[in-house]
Amino acid sequence: MPKQLLLIWAIICSGIIAYFCLIDSSNIPQVNFPSIDKIVHFCFHFGFTISWILFFKKELKGKDANDYKAYLISFIFSVFFGITIEILQGVMTITRASDVTDVLANALGAFVGVFSAIAFKKQIDKI
């Protein structure tokens, strides 16, 4: 798959996550499920990290870099993106607040995303 397409996909995923994390939460239907917020944060950053890993593996291919650089960059990017979103929730929104446990859920999703990508390295390398 062309790296430009992977970049577009990763940017779209990032935009969707930012949108849903920053919209007015009073417009979001309430779901009565324990810890659903943390599960959503975990899933968002799992997908975010996988998307950026796919792009960075193509981008760095053949540039004196091993595959693990893509994993590290994607993990760090995901964690900083999550922290930035949490800060923006506290500063830019009225119906949302920053939450350290959301940052932990984000980081855990990114961590599991990296190790899932490593576990499925052969399949990811075919993309």
N, C-alpha and C positions, 0 to 999 in steps of 0.2 A: 504494500500500500504506500502511495507517495507520502513523504513526510509533510507536505503542505496540507494534505487532507487530515493527517493525524493532528497537526497543529490547530487547524480549524475546529476539529472535534474537541480537543482539549480546551480551547478557548470557549466554545459553546457550553461545555460542561461547567467550566468555571463561572460563566455568566449565569447559568441556571441556578447554581448553588448560591451565588451572591444575591440574585433576585429573591429567591425563596427565604434567604436568611435576613433580608433587609426590608421585605414588604411589611405592611401593617398587619400584625398578627391577629387583629380582631377580624380580619377577612378570611382567616384560615379556620376551617371547621375543627371543632374540638373532638379529639379522639380519646376515649377512656381506655387507655392501655398504659400500664406502668412503664415508665422510663422511655416512652416513645420518642421524646425529644433527643435523648442520648443515642438511641438506635438510629434515628435519622441523621444525626451528626456523624456517627460512625460510618454509615452507608455512603453519605455524601463524600467524605474524605477517602474512603476506600476507592470509590469510582474516580474521584479527582486524581488520586495518586496513580492509579492504573493508567488513566488517560495520558497523564504527563510522562509516565515511564515509556509508553509506546512511542510518543514523540521523541523524547530525549535519546532513546536507543537508536532511532533512525538518524537523528541529528548528530550524534557522537560517533556513529559507526565509521571506523577507519581513521579516526582522528587521534591516534595515540592515547586513546582512553579505553579502559576496560568497561564491560557492561555495568559494573557496579556503580560507576559514577552516575549513570542515569537513575539508578535506584536512590542514591543518596541525594542528588539534586531534587528529585521528585518528592522525596520525604520532607526535606527541609522546606521546599516551596509550599507543600501542603500545610505544614505546621504554621509557617508564617502567614499564609493566606487565612487560615482559621483564626489565628490571633488577631489579624487585621479586621476580619469580619466581626469578631466579638467586640473589638474596640468601637467599630462603626455602629454596632447595635446600641451600644451605650451612649454614643455621642449624637448619632443622626436620627434615631428613631424614638418615638414616644411609647410605643406599645411593646418594646423589647428591652432587655437589659443584658449587659455583659455577664458571662457566667464561666468561671474557671473550670467547672466540670464539663462544659461544652468543649473547651479547649482540650481537655483530657480525652474526651470521646473522639474528637477530631484526630488527635495524635495517635490514638489507638487504631482508628480506621486506616490512617496512613501507614502505620507500622504493619498491620495485617495485610494491607495492599502490597507493600514491598515484599513481604515474605511469600505472599501468594504468587506474585510475579516471578520471584526466584524459583518457587516450586514448579511453576508452569513455564519456565524459561524456554524450553524447546518449542512449545506451541506459540509463545509470544514472538520468538525469533522468526516464525513463518509469516508473521503479519507484515 
